[in-house]
Amino acid sequence: MDVGVSREQFHRLIDDLPAEKLPSVAKLIRILVDEDDEPISAEELSQHLRIRDEMLLGKYVTADKVFSER
């Protein structure tokens, strides 16, 4: 499989990143390699559906609003 970037090239890309971007990249990589295949619990599903319904009703705060209040 052609991945387009070798591990060495990827390491160089990481080395060239500004330090303040490293936490975001680390989080993304953790998400990509997460192998948690456990089914979600009934409680987690209920919470997800409640949050989704609240968002559909417009009951949410945008990131812009959160960060503008700092």
MOPAC internal coordinates of N, CA, C and O (Angstrom, degrees):
PM7 1SCF
backbone

  N    0.0000 0     0.00 0     0.00 0    0    0    0
  C    1.4551 1     0.00 0     0.00 0    1    0    0
  C    1.5317 1   108.74 1     0.00 0    2    1    0
  O    1.2310 1   120.78 1   -50.05 1    3    2    1
  N    1.3283 1   116.10 1   129.95 1    3    2    1
  C    1.4663 1   121.61 1   179.34 1    5    3    2
  C    1.5255 1   108.87 1   -87.26 1    6    5    3
  O    1.2310 1   120.73 1   -65.69 1    7    6    5
  N    1.3201 1   116.20 1   114.31 1    7    6    5
  C    1.4596 1   120.28 1  -178.79 1    9    7    6
  C    1.5161 1   112.64 1   -91.67 1   10    9    7
  O    1.2310 1   119.94 1   169.48 1   11   10    9
  N    1.3201 1   117.72 1   -10.52 1   11   10    9
  C    1.4552 1   121.01 1   176.88 1   13   11   10
  C    1.5179 1   114.85 1    84.39 1   14   13   11
  O    1.2310 1   120.00 1   155.78 1   15   14   13
  N    1.3258 1   117.60 1   -24.22 1   15   14   13
  C    1.4646 1   121.64 1   179.82 1   17   15   14
  C    1.5200 1   107.84 1  -138.00 1   18   17   15
  O    1.2310 1   120.72 1   -51.06 1   19   18   17
  N    1.3148 1   116.22 1   128.94 1   19   18   17
  C    1.4638 1   119.36 1   177.07 1   21   19   18
  C    1.5246 1   109.44 1   -77.73 1   22   21   19
  O    1.2310 1   120.87 1   -15.71 1   23   22   21
  N    1.3124 1   115.95 1   164.29 1   23   22   21
  C    1.4684 1   119.70 1   177.56 1   25   23   22
  C    1.5261 1   110.69 1   -59.88 1   26   25   23
  O    1.2310 1   120.94 1   141.61 1   27   26   25
  N    1.3246 1   115.81 1   -38.39 1   27   26   25
  C    1.4662 1   119.85 1  -179.97 1   29   27   26
  C    1.5278 1   110.30 1   -63.50 1   30   29   27
  O    1.2310 1   120.43 1   136.53 1   31   30   29
  N    1.3390 1   116.78 1   -43.47 1   31   30   29
  C    1.4666 1   120.38 1   178.52 1   33   31   30
  C    1.5263 1   110.05 1   -64.31 1   34   33   31
  O    1.2310 1   120.96 1   139.90 1   35   34   33
  N    1.3219 1   115.78 1   -40.10 1   35   34   33
  C    1.4620 1   119.85 1   179.47 1   37   35   34
  C    1.5275 1   110.51 1   -63.33 1   38   37   35
  O    1.2310 1   120.76 1   137.16 1   39   38   37
  N    1.3246 1   116.15 1   -42.84 1   39   38   37
  C    1.4710 1   120.12 1   178.17 1   41   39   38
  C    1.5309 1   110.59 1   -60.82 1   42   41   39
  O    1.2310 1   120.41 1   139.68 1   43   42   41
  N    1.3338 1   116.82 1   -40.32 1   43   42   41
  C    1.4645 1   119.75 1   178.05 1   45   43   42
  C    1.5275 1   111.04 1   -64.21 1   46   45   43
  O    1.2310 1   120.68 1   139.91 1   47   46   45
  N    1.3380 1   116.31 1   -40.09 1   47   46   45
  C    1.4662 1   119.45 1   177.76 1   49   47   46
  C    1.5272 1   110.70 1   -60.38 1   50   49   47
  O    1.2310 1   120.74 1   135.54 1   51   50   49
  N    1.3162 1   116.19 1   -44.46 1   51   50   49
  C    1.4682 1   120.75 1   178.81 1   53   51   50
  C    1.5276 1   110.24 1   -62.99 1   54   53   51
  O    1.2310 1   120.55 1   136.22 1   55   54   53
  N    1.3346 1   116.56 1   -43.78 1   55   54   53
  C    1.4688 1   120.35 1   179.77 1   57   55   54
  C    1.5250 1   112.08 1   -61.27 1   58   57   55
  O    1.2310 1   120.07 1   149.62 1   59   58   57
  N    1.3272 1   117.48 1   -30.38 1   59   58   57
  C    1.4647 1   121.47 1  -178.19 1   61   59   58
  C    1.5308 1   113.90 1   -85.02 1   62   61   59
  O    1.2310 1   120.13 1   170.87 1   63   62   61
  N    1.3320 1   117.35 1    -9.13 1   63   62   61
  C    1.4612 1   119.81 1  -179.12 1   65   63   62
  C    1.5224 1   111.27 1   -69.88 1   66   65   63
  O    1.2310 1   120.56 1   -36.30 1   67   66   65
  N    1.3287 1   116.53 1   143.70 1   67   66   65
  C    1.4724 1   118.87 1   172.21 1   69   67   66
  C    1.5365 1   109.49 1   -64.05 1   70   69   67
  O    1.2310 1   120.38 1   -34.55 1   71   70   69
  N    1.2958 1   116.88 1   145.45 1   71   70   69
  C    1.4694 1   122.13 1  -176.01 1   73   71   70
  C    1.5245 1   112.59 1   -55.05 1   74   73   71
  O    1.2310 1   119.77 1   145.13 1   75   74   73
  N    1.3288 1   118.04 1   -34.87 1   75   74   73
  C    1.4647 1   120.03 1  -177.06 1   77   75   74
  C    1.5303 1   112.73 1   -69.92 1   78   77   75
  O    1.2310 1   119.84 1   164.12 1   79   78   77
  N    1.3239 1   117.90 1   -15.88 1   79   78   77
  C    1.4659 1   121.00 1   179.06 1   81   79   78
  C    1.5276 1   112.53 1   -91.54 1   82   81   79
  O    1.2310 1   120.01 1   166.83 1   83   82   81
  N    1.3108 1   117.59 1   -13.17 1   83   82   81
  C    1.4613 1   121.20 1  -176.96 1   85   83   82
  C    1.5293 1   113.86 1   -59.85 1   86   85   83
  O    1.2310 1   118.46 1   137.35 1   87   86   85
  N    1.3375 1   120.53 1   -42.65 1   87   86   85
  C    1.4657 1   118.92 1   178.78 1   89   87   86
  C    1.5346 1   112.68 1   -60.11 1   90   89   87
  O    1.2310 1   119.88 1   140.93 1   91   90   89
  N    1.3130 1   117.83 1   -39.07 1   91   90   89
  C    1.4645 1   120.57 1   179.29 1   93   91   90
  C    1.5159 1   111.39 1   -65.93 1   94   93   91
  O    1.2310 1   120.76 1   137.78 1   95   94   93
  N    1.3186 1   116.15 1   -42.22 1   95   94   93
  C    1.4634 1   120.53 1   179.46 1   97   95   94
  C    1.5317 1   109.53 1   -66.36 1   98   97   95
  O    1.2310 1   120.15 1   138.11 1   99   98   97
  N    1.3111 1   117.31 1   -41.89 1   99   98   97
  C    1.4635 1   121.03 1   179.10 1  101   99   98
  C    1.5239 1   110.52 1   -60.87 1  102  101   99
  O    1.2310 1   120.66 1   137.73 1  103  102  101
  N    1.3282 1   116.35 1   -42.27 1  103  102  101
  C    1.4717 1   120.12 1   179.10 1  105  103  102
  C    1.5244 1   110.41 1   -62.66 1  106  105  103
  O    1.2310 1   120.24 1   135.50 1  107  106  105
  N    1.3243 1   117.14 1   -44.50 1  107  106  105
  C    1.4547 1   121.03 1   179.12 1  109  107  106
  C    1.5275 1   111.37 1   -61.80 1  110  109  107
  O    1.2310 1   120.44 1   136.55 1  111  110  109
  N    1.3156 1   116.77 1   -43.45 1  111  110  109
  C    1.4620 1   120.35 1   179.51 1  113  111  110
  C    1.5249 1   110.53 1   -63.72 1  114  113  111
  O    1.2310 1   120.55 1   138.51 1  115  114  113
  N    1.3340 1   116.55 1   -41.49 1  115  114  113
  C    1.4681 1   119.08 1   177.97 1  117  115  114
  C    1.5311 1   110.93 1   -60.29 1  118  117  115
  O    1.2310 1   120.38 1   139.59 1  119  118  117
  N    1.3227 1   116.87 1   -40.41 1  119  118  117
  C    1.4694 1   120.82 1   178.53 1  121  119  118
  C    1.5301 1   109.83 1   -63.42 1  122  121  119
  O    1.2310 1   120.65 1   136.81 1  123  122  121
  N    1.3315 1   116.36 1   -43.19 1  123  122  121
  C    1.4598 1   120.66 1  -177.87 1  125  123  122
  C    1.5233 1   112.81 1   -65.76 1  126  125  123
  O    1.2310 1   119.81 1   147.08 1  127  126  125
  N    1.3154 1   117.97 1   -32.92 1  127  126  125
  C    1.4604 1   120.24 1  -176.93 1  129  127  126
  C    1.5259 1   112.94 1   -98.91 1  130  129  127
  O    1.2310 1   120.08 1   179.39 1  131  130  129
  N    1.3114 1   117.45 1    -0.61 1  131  130  129
  C    1.4602 1   121.01 1  -179.85 1  133  131  130
  C    1.5248 1   109.36 1   -62.90 1  134  133  131
  O    1.2310 1   121.31 1   -57.49 1  135  134  133
  N    1.3025 1   115.11 1   122.51 1  135  134  133
  C    1.4599 1   119.57 1  -179.26 1  137  135  134
  C    1.5196 1   111.33 1  -109.03 1  138  137  135
  O    1.2310 1   120.57 1  -154.07 1  139  138  137
  N    1.3055 1   116.51 1    25.93 1  139  138  137
  C    1.4623 1   120.81 1   179.59 1  141  139  138
  C    1.5192 1   108.72 1   -72.77 1  142  141  139
  O    1.2310 1   120.88 1   -76.94 1  143  142  141
  N    1.3112 1   115.92 1   103.06 1  143  142  141
  C    1.4566 1   119.29 1  -178.69 1  145  143  142
  C    1.5228 1   112.08 1  -109.25 1  146  145  143
  O    1.2310 1   121.35 1  -159.30 1  147  146  145
  N    1.3322 1   115.01 1    20.70 1  147  146  145
  C    1.4560 1   118.92 1   178.28 1  149  147  146
  C    1.5250 1   109.53 1   -70.99 1  150  149  147
  O    1.2310 1   120.46 1   -41.02 1  151  150  149
  N    1.3059 1   116.72 1   138.98 1  151  150  149
  C    1.4710 1   118.60 1   176.36 1  153  151  150
  C    1.5269 1   109.71 1   -65.91 1  154  153  151
  O    1.2310 1   120.82 1   -28.07 1  155  154  153
  N    1.3219 1   116.04 1   151.93 1  155  154  153
  C    1.4597 1   118.59 1   178.76 1  157  155  154
  C    1.5215 1   108.95 1   -78.04 1  158  157  155
  O    1.2310 1   121.40 1   -27.95 1  159  158  157
  N    1.3033 1   114.93 1   152.05 1  159  158  157
  C    1.4663 1   120.36 1  -178.79 1  161  159  158
  C    1.5218 1   109.66 1   -78.87 1  162  161  159
  O    1.2310 1   120.93 1   -13.73 1  163  162  161
  N    1.3035 1   115.84 1   166.27 1  163  162  161
  C    1.4628 1   121.44 1   177.50 1  165  163  162
  C    1.5288 1   109.85 1   -61.26 1  166  165  163
  O    1.2310 1   120.62 1   142.64 1  167  166  165
  N    1.3329 1   116.43 1   -37.36 1  167  166  165
  C    1.4670 1   120.57 1   178.82 1  169  167  166
  C    1.5303 1   110.76 1   -65.63 1  170  169  167
  O    1.2310 1   120.07 1   136.12 1  171  170  169
  N    1.3370 1   117.47 1   -43.88 1  171  170  169
  C    1.4612 1   120.78 1   178.30 1  173  171  170
  C    1.5232 1   111.29 1   -63.33 1  174  173  171
  O    1.2310 1   120.30 1   138.39 1  175  174  173
  N    1.3234 1   117.03 1   -41.61 1  175  174  173
  C    1.4606 1   120.94 1   178.32 1  177  175  174
  C    1.5195 1   110.56 1   -63.40 1  178  177  175
  O    1.2310 1   120.41 1   136.44 1  179  178  177
  N    1.3205 1   116.81 1   -43.56 1  179  178  177
  C    1.4601 1   121.21 1   178.53 1  181  179  178
  C    1.5207 1   111.04 1   -60.72 1  182  181  179
  O    1.2310 1   120.52 1   135.74 1  183  182  181
  N    1.3176 1   116.62 1   -44.26 1  183  182  181
  C    1.4642 1   121.05 1   179.07 1  185  183  182
  C    1.5290 1   110.57 1   -63.48 1  186  185  183
  O    1.2310 1   120.24 1   136.34 1  187  186  185
  N    1.3171 1   117.14 1   -43.66 1  187  186  185
  C    1.4670 1   121.46 1   178.55 1  189  187  186
  C    1.5280 1   110.43 1   -60.07 1  190  189  187
  O    1.2310 1   120.19 1   133.33 1  191  190  189
  N    1.3222 1   117.23 1   -46.67 1  191  190  189
  C    1.4664 1   120.80 1  -178.68 1  193  191  190
  C    1.5289 1   111.21 1   -65.02 1  194  193  191
  O    1.2310 1   120.40 1   141.71 1  195  194  193
  N    1.3379 1   116.84 1   -38.29 1  195  194  193
  C    1.4708 1   120.14 1   178.57 1  197  195  194
  C    1.5223 1   110.25 1   -63.77 1  198  197  195
  O    1.2310 1   120.60 1   134.81 1  199  198  197
  N    1.3355 1   116.47 1   -45.19 1  199  198  197
  C    1.4634 1   120.43 1   179.93 1  201  199  198
  C    1.5218 1   110.31 1   -64.37 1  202  201  199
  O    1.2310 1   120.47 1   137.45 1  203  202  201
  N    1.3293 1   116.71 1   -42.55 1  203  202  201
  C    1.4711 1   120.35 1   178.56 1  205  203  202
  C    1.5281 1   110.55 1   -59.75 1  206  205  203
  O    1.2310 1   120.51 1   135.07 1  207  206  205
  N    1.3401 1   116.63 1   -44.93 1  207  206  205
  C    1.4623 1   120.38 1   179.71 1  209  207  206
  C    1.5231 1   111.55 1   -63.21 1  210  209  207
  O    1.2310 1   120.23 1   139.17 1  211  210  209
  N    1.3177 1   117.17 1   -40.83 1  211  210  209
  C    1.4595 1   120.35 1   177.67 1  213  211  210
  C    1.5243 1   110.94 1   -62.70 1  214  213  211
  O    1.2310 1   120.52 1   139.27 1  215  214  213
  N    1.3274 1   116.61 1   -40.73 1  215  214  213
  C    1.4610 1   119.70 1   178.52 1  217  215  214
  C    1.5278 1   110.87 1   -64.34 1  218  217  215
  O    1.2310 1   120.63 1   138.93 1  219  218  217
  N    1.3317 1   116.39 1   -41.07 1  219  218  217
  C    1.4636 1   120.08 1   179.06 1  221  219  218
  C    1.5254 1   111.68 1   -63.20 1  222  221  219
  O    1.2310 1   120.51 1   151.58 1  223  222  221
  N    1.3324 1   116.62 1   -28.42 1  223  222  221
  C    1.4702 1   121.49 1   177.79 1  225  223  222
  C    1.5232 1   112.46 1   -86.69 1  226  225  223
  O    1.2310 1   120.50 1  -177.92 1  227  226  225
  N    1.3287 1   116.65 1     2.08 1  227  226  225
  C    1.4606 1   120.50 1   179.06 1  229  227  226
  C    1.5109 1   114.32 1    84.34 1  230  229  227
  O    1.2310 1   120.16 1  -166.51 1  231  230  229
  N    1.3065 1   117.30 1    13.49 1  231  230  229
  C    1.4647 1   121.13 1  -179.26 1  233  231  230
  C    1.5229 1   110.14 1   -92.24 1  234  233  231
  O    1.2310 1   120.90 1  -105.00 1  235  234  233
  N    1.3050 1   115.88 1    75.00 1  235  234  233
  C    1.4534 1   120.85 1   178.03 1  237  235  234
  C    1.5176 1   109.09 1  -152.09 1  238  237  235
  O    1.2310 1   120.84 1   -14.38 1  239  238  237
  N    1.3041 1   116.00 1   165.62 1  239  238  237
  C    1.4515 1   122.71 1   178.07 1  241  239  238
  C    1.5219 1   106.92 1  -119.20 1  242  241  239
  O    1.2310 1   120.37 1   -50.03 1  243  242  241
  N    1.3235 1   116.91 1   129.97 1  243  242  241
  C    1.4593 1   120.10 1   179.85 1  245  243  242
  C    1.5234 1   110.31 1   -74.19 1  246  245  243
  O    1.2310 1   120.99 1   -23.91 1  247  246  245
  N    1.3261 1   115.71 1   156.09 1  247  246  245
  C    1.4638 1   120.80 1   176.71 1  249  247  246
  C    1.5209 1   110.19 1   -61.23 1  250  249  247
  O    1.2310 1   120.17 1   143.71 1  251  250  249
  N    1.3416 1   117.29 1   -36.29 1  251  250  249
  C    1.4626 1   120.19 1   178.55 1  253  251  250
  C    1.5167 1   110.91 1   -59.33 1  254  253  251
  O    1.2310 1   120.38 1   138.59 1  255  254  253
  N    1.3271 1   116.88 1   -41.41 1  255  254  253
  C    1.4674 1   120.53 1   179.73 1  257  255  254
  C    1.5259 1   110.55 1   -67.44 1  258  257  255
  O    1.2310 1   119.96 1   137.14 1  259  258  257
  N    1.3068 1   117.69 1   -42.86 1  259  258  257
  C    1.4538 1   121.52 1  -179.91 1  261  259  258
  C    1.5247 1   110.60 1   -60.52 1  262  261  259
  O    1.2310 1   120.64 1   132.16 1  263  262  261
  N    1.3366 1   116.38 1   -47.84 1  263  262  261
  C    1.4589 1   119.61 1  -176.06 1  265  263  262
  C    1.5229 1   112.38 1   -77.05 1  266  265  263
  O    1.2310 1   119.31 1   158.53 1  267  266  265
  N    1.3235 1   118.92 1   -21.47 1  267  266  265
  C    1.4577 1   119.83 1   177.80 1  269  267  266
  C    1.5169 1   111.89 1   -75.38 1  270  269  267
  O    1.2310 1   120.52 1   161.55 1  271  270  269
  N    1.3258 1   116.62 1   -18.45 1  271  270  269
  C    1.4600 1   121.17 1  -178.90 1  273  271  270
  C    1.5166 1   112.86 1   -87.52 1  274  273  271
  O    1.2310 1   119.90 1   179.27 1  275  274  273
  N    1.3111 1   117.79 1    -0.73 1  275  274  273
  C    1.4733 1   120.60 1  -179.77 1  277  275  274
  C    1.4814 1   111.52 1   -82.69 1  278  277  275
  O    1.2310 1   120.10 1   180.00 1  279  278  277

